Amino acid sequence: MHFVRIGDRAINLDNVAQIELRSYNDGTIAKVYFVGQGSNSPFVLSEEEAKELNNYVDYVAERPISTP
């Protein structure tokens, strides 16, 4: 399992289906959709937590893939 701590929350990235990041004039919102969620309602992060999640996802995306 791959957990990331954002603020006081821990998110299991293995269960994340989609992350939707929206930037407005007065702030940033991240909507996190999970796999197998029946109601399909997102988990919403705002302001600093959304920026932290975005920075982590960008860091992971730019990291080279290690081959054994």
C-alpha positions as CSV (number, residue, x, y, z in Angstrom):
1,M,0.0,0.0,0.0
2,H,1.2,3.5,-0.8
3,F,0.0,6.1,1.7
4,V,0.7,9.8,1.6
5,R,0.1,12.1,4.5
6,I,-1.6,15.4,3.6
7,G,-2.2,17.6,6.6
8,D,-3.8,15.4,9.3
9,R,-5.1,12.9,6.7
10,A,-3.5,9.8,5.2
11,I,-4.6,8.9,1.7
12,N,-4.0,5.4,0.2
13,L,-2.9,6.2,-3.4
14,D,-3.6,2.6,-4.4
15,N,-7.3,3.2,-4.1
16,V,-7.4,6.6,-5.9
17,A,-9.1,6.5,-9.3
18,Q,-8.8,10.2,-10.3
19,I,-7.5,13.5,-8.9
20,E,-9.2,16.6,-10.2
21,L,-7.3,19.9,-9.4
22,R,-9.0,23.2,-9.9
23,S,-7.4,26.6,-9.4
24,Y,-9.6,29.7,-8.9
25,N,-8.6,33.3,-8.3
26,D,-9.0,32.9,-4.6
27,G,-7.8,29.3,-4.0
28,T,-7.2,25.8,-5.1
29,I,-9.5,22.7,-4.7
30,A,-8.5,19.1,-5.2
31,K,-11.2,16.4,-5.6
32,V,-10.0,12.9,-5.0
33,Y,-12.2,10.0,-6.4
34,F,-11.6,6.5,-5.0
35,V,-12.0,3.1,-6.7
36,G,-15.2,1.2,-5.7
37,Q,-16.9,4.2,-4.1
38,G,-20.6,3.6,-4.6
39,S,-21.9,7.1,-4.3
40,N,-19.0,8.4,-6.5
41,S,-18.8,11.6,-4.4
42,P,-15.3,13.0,-4.2
43,F,-13.1,13.6,-1.2
44,V,-12.4,17.4,-1.3
45,L,-9.2,19.0,-0.2
46,S,-8.9,22.8,-0.2
47,E,-6.1,25.4,-0.2
48,E,-2.9,24.2,1.4
49,E,-3.8,20.5,1.5
50,A,-4.7,20.6,-2.3
51,K,-1.3,22.3,-3.0
52,E,0.6,19.7,-0.9
53,L,-1.2,16.8,-2.8
54,N,-0.4,18.5,-6.2
55,N,3.2,18.9,-5.3
56,Y,3.5,15.3,-4.2
57,V,1.9,13.9,-7.4
58,D,4.1,16.1,-9.5
59,Y,7.2,14.8,-7.6
60,V,6.1,11.2,-8.1
61,A,5.4,11.8,-11.8
62,E,8.8,13.3,-12.4
63,R,10.7,10.6,-10.5
64,P,12.5,8.2,-12.8
65,I,11.3,4.6,-12.8
66,S,13.9,2.3,-11.3
67,T,14.4,-1.1,-13.0
68,P,15.7,-4.1,-11.1
